[in-house]
Amino acid sequence: MKNRDLFNAIGNVDPDMIAAADLKISLAAKRKKRRLRAFAVFAACFTLMIGATSLWLFMPYELELPESILEQKDNEFFDVYVKVNGYLSRNLPKNNYEKYVEQGILKYYYELHRDEKKGVTIMGGDDGIDSAEASPEVSPEGTYIEVTDNQVDGIIEPDLFKRTDTHLFYLSINDGRCIYAYTIDGAKSELCGVYNDFSKVGRGSKFRPRGMYLSEDGKTLIIISTHWEEGTEILFVDVSDPTKMTRERTVSFRGRCSESRLKDGKLYVAYTENFSMDASPGYESVNCVRPSGVMCRYYQEFTRDEIVVTERSGWNRYFVLLQIDVEKCKVDDKLALLSFADDVFAMFDDRILVGYEYGESDTKIRDTYPVTVEHQYTDFAVISYGDSGFEMQGTFTVEGRLVNRYAIDLDGDVARVVATAADAVRNSITYEAFRENISCDLLCYDIISGKNIAAIKSFAPEDEDVKSVRFDGDTVYVCTAKVEIDENGKAIILDPVYFFDVSDYRHITSIDTGTIEGYSSSLKPFGNGMLLGIGYGTDYGFFDDTLKVEIYAENGDKVDSVCAYERVNIWFAKAYQSYYLDSENGYIGIAFTDRERPRGEQGGYILLGFDGEKIAIIAEEYFDKNGDHEHSRSIVIDGYLYIMYEDEFRVIKVE
């Protein structure tokens, strides 16, 4: 019934009404289709516009070589030109986004915060000055006696102090710039000769001596001297008659020497040298693109075969190694690494490890500020050396940085490294700088493959730094520290010392001291299982340094502090080479400046003695000057303490 009524009702609808309704529906459908087509066209155009904009913004610029470089395509150094040009172009905008948008964003943030106070937070950490120590050895009559405790036995390091069985030679590198020769005769010892000719031959340039060696026969001093503009001169001085020291011959080169070693009659010299990449005439000259030649009786230039270019190379700087035959005064071999540096230089029995520090940066926005976060790395080059000359063997990369060269050791083909990994953060507007994500790590690398084969990461409490490291066979001694400021503004320093056993790379074990005050910037095995630490005490401050000398001993599963000597309000020598350390007799000698004494009379020297239980003062001497305690030297011979303090010379009977 209902369906029939509905049918009748439909049948009674006016045909005109149906037609009108059908027309409205048709028009609505057409409008909908037109809107859909318009939207589709708009979306397509918008997508095309976004794509074109992105293409315009992010399409990389094509790096074109300057015509001055293209003209050198037949030069043997052409690949070096190309590498360096690419590196020098790294800070140029790589696309339109970097050129127009990114710079605008940084400018906006700068304008937004430009009136805010700019502050700087200084990143803490020890200066890491570390070299060698004095320790006399028995020597046959008539030959020299090595007084430097070298990192590796048989590889001699430069020092300001060398000796024979009859004479002491001391290099004063301040205003005097001279070598003093003293007789060894107890209380009757005296100055017997002076050498001060450090002028470049044929010129008036005054070179600054940096360190020296003594030949095995005790007759020739080899002095490394540098000049800020002239480069380096290696002087060979005849001291067979210490009263009449005379120059024999010279080796010179343009770069400034930074490291050197003496082994088996060969002098190994390292230096870095920048070069020019301008388009001036003589572009292919030896001083522009290749390392400078070496003047050793005759001029020797570097060939392309003597230059190593790695994948990361590019920076316009060379790290250069020379091998010099001391007796013949002849350059046996030379090697240059493009773009490398010697931030860490360690020489072992048959290989040299050179570390170059760098960072990889990223820009981020934090609390409305743009900041640069730099993660720190150290690239190491492995170079073999010997009678066959230099050979590049490979590279490996350490995450983090080393406090000094003592933080790396070589065991066969395994490099053992103690590093501090961290991110360096810098605010681009306020210039505030600090570090975060700090981690102390013990790492082991296969130097042939460059792979990490063992690691103990974050072995110290959060945000501590590695302050000093010493390897002794398969034992590694590490001191870390963290500086905290209390509510009164006083610096509180915490000083854990760790003992690691790395005899099994699959199972590295360790023990530590826990937390004590102060920290040691230098560590030294001190006989009978003892460890000597020299560094800062509890009252450490920017102006009021406190010297702390401490003896540690391994005791089961922990490390105990046996005894300590502490002295306040003095500036003491930080250079490890300046200390006199004799573990056999328990001597510890340190120069210092006593701030509690009258001005001009603050220079002093103290000799401490450790008898196995306590540390006591054996001798204390003062000078009528402030002096430079970093460059002081001393030694105990036959019951007499000899102190060389610039132009001062003292001999003291040791009770």
DRENGUZA-731317 format. One record per residue (C-alpha): x, y, z. Coordinates in pm, whole numbers, plus 32768, in hexadecimal, padded with zeros to 4 digits. Layout:
BEGIN
XYZ/...
***
This chain:
BEGIN
800080008000/810E80F2805C/81DB80A07F26/80A980D87E47/8063822B7EE6/81CF828E7EB1/81BA82277D43/807C82F37D12/811E841E7DBA/824A840F7CD3/816A83F07BAA/80BD85347C07/820286057C0A/820C87257B0F/82FC86D379EB/837C884079E9/83E588207B51/84A786E47B04/8559878D79E2/85B488BB7AB7/863B87DE7BCA/870987187AD2/87A8885D7A4B/881388D17BA8/88AF87827BEE/8968878E7AA7/89EF88EB7AE8/8A61888E7C49/8B1687627BC2/8BC388377ABD/8C2D89387BC0/8CBA88237C9A/8D8287997B77/8E0988F37B24/8E7589257C8F/8F1F87D37C91/8FD388227B4C/903F89787BCF/90BD88E17D14/917A87D67C56/921988DE7B78/926D89B37CA7/930188877D5E/93CD882C7C2F/944789917C07/949189AC7D7A/955088627D76/960C88D57C42/965A8A1F7CEC/96D389717E2C/97A588847D5E/9837899F7C94/987B8A6A7DD0/992089407E78/99E789007D41/9A518A6D7D39/9AA18A727EAE/9B5689297ED7/9BF488DE7D88/9D6B88DF7DD7/9E4789E17D36/9F3E89567C42/A09F898E7CC1/A1678A207BA6/A2E08A197BAF/A3858B6D7B86/A4388BA67A40/A5818BC87AFC/A55B8A5D7B6F/A4E289D67A21/A61B8A637984/A6E789787A62/A643883479EB/A79087AF7970/A83D87FB7ABB/A88B86CB7B96/A7E287807CB8/A69A87BA7BFC/A5D486C97CDC/A65287897E0B/A5CF88CE7D71/A47A88307D3D/A46987A07E9F/A4C788E67F45/A3E089B77E6B/A2BE88DA7ED5/A31889048043/A33F8A7D802C/A1E78A8D7F8C/A14189CB80A6/A0BB8B018159/A0208B93801F/9EA58B5F7FF9/9E628A097F62/9D088A687EE1/9C0D8B887EDB/9B798B1C802A/9CC48B5480DC/9D008C938018/9BAF8D3D804E/9ADC8C8B8157/9BD08C0C825D/9C8D8D548272/9B418E08829A/9ADB8D2783BB/9C238D638470/9C028ED88435/9AA08ECF84C5/9B138E208602/9C368F118624/9B50903F8608/9A5D8F9F86FB/9B648F6B880A/9C6E906C87B6/9C2A914288EA/9C51902189DA/9D8C900D8AAB/9E988F358A12/9F418E428AFF/A04F8D3E8ADC/A0738BFD8BA1/A1DB8B858B9C/A2048A128B61/A2DA897C8C74/A3F888898C58/A56A88718C93/A659890A8B99/A6E587AE8B5B/A84F881D8B4F/A91186DB8B5E/AA63866B8AE5/AB7885AD8B98/AC2A85978CE2/AD8C858F8D67/AE16844B8DEE/AF8E84058DEF/B01982BB8D78/B16D82148D9C/B24F82508C70/B3AC81E08C06/B4C482DA8C3D/B4E883DC8B2B/B38E83BE8A8B/B25084818AB8/B146841D8BB8/AFDB84378B4B/AF1885088C48/ADC185018BA5/ACC183F98C02/AC3F83C28AA1/AAE8833F8A45/AB8C82148999/ACE0818889F9/ADE681CB88EE/AD2582E8884B/ADC9842488CF/ACFB856188FE/AD7786C988F4/ADB387798A3E/AE4888B88ACC/AF4387EA8B8E/B04586E58B1E/B17F86608BC6/B2BC85958BAE/B37484FC8CD4/B43D863F8CF7/B35B875D8C82/B1F687DF8C8B/B16188998B5F/B03289748BA5/AF6B8A358AA0/AED88B7F8B1B/ADC68BDF8A26/AD558D2C8AB6/AE0B8E798A8E/AF5F8DD48AA2/AF218CD88989/B0668C2A89CC/B0FF8ADE8A30/B1B78ACF8B7A/B2C189C38BB7/B30C89698D22/B40F88808DB6/B39D875E8E94/B478877A8FC9/B393878D90F7/B3B888D091BA/B4D3893C90CD/B3F689298F94/B3F38A658EC3/B3948B068D78/B49B8AB78C73/B4058B208B23/B2EA8BDB8A73/B25E8BBA8912/B1668CBD888F/B1848CCB8712/B0208C87869E/B01F8D7B8579/AFCE8CF38420/B1058CD4834C/B1218E038266/AFFE8EB88310/AFBC8F748450/AE8B8EA384B1/AEA28E2D861B/AE158CCF8642/AD7B8C4E8785/AE0C8B028803/AD018A028863/ADB888C688CA/AEF688018893/AF9C86AA887C/B0FA863088CC/B1AE853A87EA/B21083E68876/B37E84458888/B326857D894E/B3D186638853/B2B086FF878F/B17A87B98800/B05787BB870B/AF7988ED874C/AE1E892086B9/ADDC8A96868C/ACBA8B4C85E6/AC5F8CA48565/AAFC8D248534/AB458D8283C9/AC868CD18360/AC1D8B7183C9/AD078A788472/AE7D8A478493/AF1D890F8521/B075896B85A4/B190887285D7/B27B890686DF/B3CD88708736/B3E9885388B4/B519876E88C5/B5B988978976/B49A892D8A48/B5658A6C8A7B/B5648AAC8901/B4168A398871/B4048A7B86F8/B3068A4685E2/B35B893284EA/B238891B83F4/B0C8896F83C4/AF8888D88339/AE6F89CF82EF/AD0D89CC8264/ABEC8ABC8249/AAF48A1C833D/AB038A3D84B8/AB6E88FC8565/AA73887B8661/AAF5871D86B6/AC3D865E8697/ACDC8519870A/AE35847686F2/AE5B830086B6/AF828230863F/B040835B85B6/AF1183DF84F7/AE6385258550/ACED85258508/AC56868084E4/AAE786DC84BF/AA4C88288460/A91288BB83C5/A91189B182A9/A7FB8A778203/A80B8ACD8093/A7698BCB7FAF/A6508B8D7EB5/A6428CE57E15/A64E8D1E7CA0/A78D8DE77C9B/A8A58DA27BA1/A97F8C7C7BFC/A8528BB57C70/A9148A747C47/AA3C8AEC7D17/AAC28A157E31/AA4C8B057F43/A8E48B0A7EC9/A86489AA7EA1/A97188B27EFF/AA1E88AA8053/AB528982806F/ACA188E98016/ADAC888E8113/AEFD893F8118/B00088418187/B142888F80C8/B06588967F95/AEF788E77F57/AE0387C27F49/ACA487EE7EC0/AB78870F7EFC/AAF286427DDB/A98885D97DAF/A9E684747E13/AA5184F47F69/A8F685837FB2/A7D284BC8040/A671852B7FE4/A555847B809E/A3DE84878069/A3B485948174/A4D1866880ED/A49687C5806D/A50588CC8166/A62E899A80EC/A723891681ED/A829880281F8/A8A6872D8315/AA1086DF82BB/AB0185D6833D/AC7985DA8300/AD7784C88345/AED5855D836D/B019849B838C/B0C9854F84AB/B22C84E38457/B215853182E2/B12B865D830C/B05885CF81F2/AEE085B581BE/AE9F84428188/AD288459814D/ABFE85418167/AA8285218166/A967861F815F/A7FA85E281BB/A70986DA811C/A61A877F8213/A6A286CC8345/A722875C848E/A7E186DD85BD/A6F3872386DD/A76C85D38762/A8C3854A8707/A93B83FC878F/AA688339870D/AA9381C68752/AB9780C286F2/AB3980AA8583/AA0E818E8550/A9A482F58587/A83D834985E5/A7CB84A98595/A676852B8605/A5B3864B856E/A49086DA8639/A3558757858D/A1DE877685C0/A0A3873784FB/9FA288498536/9E2A88658520/9D51899B8554/9C198975862C/9B168A5386D3/9B0B8A418851/9A278B20891E/99F88C0A87F2/9B738C2387C3/9C3E8B9286A5/9D608AC58730/9E808A0A868F/9EC088AD8718/A015882186C0/A06386B286FD/A1D8867F872E/A2BA85818681/A42B85348650/A4AB849C850C/A5ED83D3852B/A6E7838A8418/A7C782598440/A922828583A3/AA34817F83A6/ABA081F283AE/AD00816483B5/AE1B811C82C3/AD2280FB81A4/AC92825481EA/AB2B82C08224/A9F6820581B3/A88A825E81F1/A7DF81288283/A67D819D82C9/A59682738399/A497824A84AF/A3A783398559/A378836686D0/A23583F98753/A2AA8509883E/A3F885AF888E/A532854C894B/A5BF86168A6D/A72285E889E1/A80284EB8933/A81D84128A6B/A6AF83B68A39/A70982CD8916/A7DB81928915/A834808C8810/A82A7F158851/A88B7E68870D/A77B7ECA8616/A68D7F428727/A67980B1878B/A5F980E388ED/A55D82378925/A4BE82F08A4A/A3E3840D89CC/A2DB85038A3E/A1AE850D8955/A0D486428964/9FF6873488A5/A06B889F889C/9F3A89858899/9F478AF48839/9E258BEA8834/9E318CAD86EE/9D938DE2878E/9E178DF988F3/9F618D4488A7/9F318C6F89DF/A0058B3589C1/9FFD89F38A86/A022887B8A5E/9F2587668A8B/9F0B85EB8A6A/A06B85C68AFA/A0EB84618B0D/A23C83C98B72/A28C829E8A94/A39C81948A76/A3AD81278908/A47B80258849/A4AC803086CE/A5437F4985CD/A6258043851C/A6307F7683DB/A4B87F5E83A4/A4628096846C/A3507FD98529/A2FD7FFA869A/A3377EA3873B/A2F47EF388AB/A265800F8977/A20C80708ADB/A12C81A08AB2/A0BC82968BBE/A19881F58CC8/A19583368D98/A06E83F38E31/9FA784D08D47/A04C86118CC7/A1AB85BF8D45/A2DF85FD8C6C/A417852C8C3C/A53085F88CDC/A65D85118CC2/A6B583B88C3C/A7E082D08C5C/A818817C8BBB/A8FB80828C68/A8FA7F3D8BA4/A7987EB38BB5/A7387F9E8CD0/A69480ED8C86/A68381FD8D8F/A57B830A8D59/A52384398E2A/A3D884E88DE8/A345861A8E8F/A21286F28EA3/A21C88598F20/A0EA88CC8FE2/A0A48A23907B/A0028A2C91D4/9F148B369259/A03C8C0B92CD/A0DB8C0B9174/A1F08B1A91D6/A2648A1690DD/A23E88AF9153/A30887B0908E/A2C4863B9097/A3E085529034/A3A583E08FEB/A4D5831B8F75/A49381DE8EAA/A56F80AD8E74/A5197FE68D37/A59D7E908CD4/A59B7E748B57/A6567D2B8B35/A5177C8A8AAB/A4557D6889BB/A3257C8889E3/A31F7CC48B59/A3AC7E148BCC/A39C7E3F8D46/A3C27F748E21/A3C97FF88F84/A3B681618FFF/A3F7823C912F/A29582B7914E/A285842D9192/A39584FF9234/A3DF86739220/A4C28717911E/A53E86758FDF/A68586098F3F/A6E986A18DF1/A81985B88DDA/A83984488E33/A97383758E53/A9AF820D8EC7/AA94823C8FF3/AB1C80E39043/AAA17FC79123/A9417FDC9093/A91F814C90F4/A88E8260901B/A8F983CD9039/A80384E38FEA/A85F86548FCB/A74A87548FAC/A65888359062/A5E9882B91CC/A4A5887B927C/A4CC89F79273/A4EA8A0290FA/A4918B559069/A4E18C368F44/A5DB8D05900C/A61F8C2D913E/A69A8AE190B6/A6E989CD91A9/A7F788CE915D/A7A4876991BC/A89A8648919F/A7F784FA91EE/A860838D91F7/A760827E91A5/A777810691D3/A69F7FE99156/A5FC7F339276/A52B7E079210/A3F67E82915A/A4367FF4919B/A5428102918D/A5B281B092CD/A65B830092FD/A79882AD93BF/A8068411940C/A8038570937D/A8BC86BD938B/A7EC87F8935A/A85489649343/A7728A919311/A7908BE19263/A89E8B839168/A8B58B668FF1/A96E8A268FA2/AA0089918E66/A8FD88DA8D90/A9ED885D8C84/AA3786F18CD1/AB8F871A8C37/ABEC88198D42/ABC287248E63/ACE586608EF2/AC6185058F42/AD3C83EA8FBF/AC6982C1902E/AD9A81F6909A/ADFE82F791A2/ACA2838A91D8/ACFC84EA9161/ABF585E190E4/AC7487399078/AB8D88599012/ABCC89CC8FC8/AAC68AC99031/AA718C379070/AA188C8491DB/A9128D9791DE/A9408DD59354/AAA88E4F9329/AB0D8FB492C5/AAEE90029154/AC308FB7909B/AC918EA89194/AB7E8DAD9151/AC3A8CAF907D/AC798B6C9137/ACCC89FB911C/AC6D88DD9200/ACF6877A9211/AC11867E92B9/AC65851C9325/AB8183EC9344/AC0082DD9430/AAEA81E293ED/AA03826C94F8/AA0683E894F1/AA7985159423/AB70860694C5/AC2B87429458/AD9986F9940F/AE03884F9388/AD5F899F9340/AE138AB79285/ADAD8C1A921D/AE318D079112/AE408E8190F8/AD448E818FD9/ABF08E008F79/AC7E8D318E5D/ABD38C388D79/AB998AF88E3B/AB1C8A3D8D07/AC7D8A468C73/AD4589F38DAA/AE0C88B08DBF/AEBC87EF8ED2/AF6B86A88F1E/B00785F69049/B166856E900E/B23A84CA911E/B17F856F923A/B16986CC91A0/B03587799113/B08588478FDB/AF7C894F8F88/AF788A108E3D/AE858B338E50/AEB98C148D1F/B00C8CBB8D5F/B0138C418EC9/B0DB8B0A8F24/B0D28A749082/B176893F9114/B0E988C29260/B16187A49337/B04A86A69365/B040861394C3/
***
